[in-house]
């Protein structure tokens, strides 16, 4: 008899507990639509990534980077060549003005133009260095090329002010 009472004492509360949980669950399910449950509980999607996938995507990223660097180098090189060509034409114009000047002034102008030609040569050398570099390494030369072109521009502007 005591065994039956003991089993009943354990089973009855378990029965009530499980039936209470079902009612609570039903209550929740009736108050929350299935769309709301889907929005609040994102599905977990596992994506399997292999080492081959990583190698392939890394290779693609590397190729994209190389292409981008080559395009940037080409654009910079064209801009630098254009700037140098413009300055070359302006120096030629100064040379023509110097040829028309008087003897004393002509000597002074030729000295100024000689200094411009030297700086022009330095800028051309930097540009040639840039052309010979790979797309990966051209950034190292870029700052020197920028400085040489800027120096030539400033020198030209200074020289042009003497010719006015």
Residue, then its C-alpha position, 0 to 999 in steps of 0.5 A: x500500500x505504501x508503494x502505491x501511495x509513493x508511486x501516486x505521490x510522484x506520478x500525480x504531480x508529474x501529470x499536473x506539471x506536464x499538463x500545465x506545460x501543454x496548456x502554456x505552450x498552447x496558449x503561446x501558440x495561439x497568441x503568436x502567429x507562425x510569421x512572428x515566430x519565423x521573424x523572431x527566430x532566424x533559421x541557422x544555416x550552416x555553410x560548409x567551406x572547404x580549403x579549396x573554396x578558400x584557395x579559389x576565393x583568395x586567388x580571385x581576390x589576389x587577381x582582382x587586386x592586381x588588376x586594380x593596381x595595374x589600372x591605377x598605375x596606368x591612370x597615374x602614368x598617363x596623368x604624369x605623362x600629360x603633365x610632363x608634356x604640358x610643361x615641356x610645351x610651356x618650356x618650349x614657349x619660354x625658349x622661343x621668348x628667350x630667342x627673341x630677347x636682347x643679348x643680356x636678357x637672352x643669356x639670363x633667360x637661357x640660364x633659367x631655361x637650362x635649370x628647367x631642362x635639368x628639372x624636366x630631365x629629373x621628372x622624366x627619369x622618375x616617370x621612366x622608373x615608374x614605367x619599369x616598375x610592376x603594378x605591385x611596386x609602383x606606389x614606391x616610386x609614385x611619391x618621388x615622381x610627384x615631387x619631381x613634377x611638382x618641383x618642375x611646375x614650381x620652377x616653371x611658374x617662377x621662370x615664367x614670372x621673369x619672362x613677363 
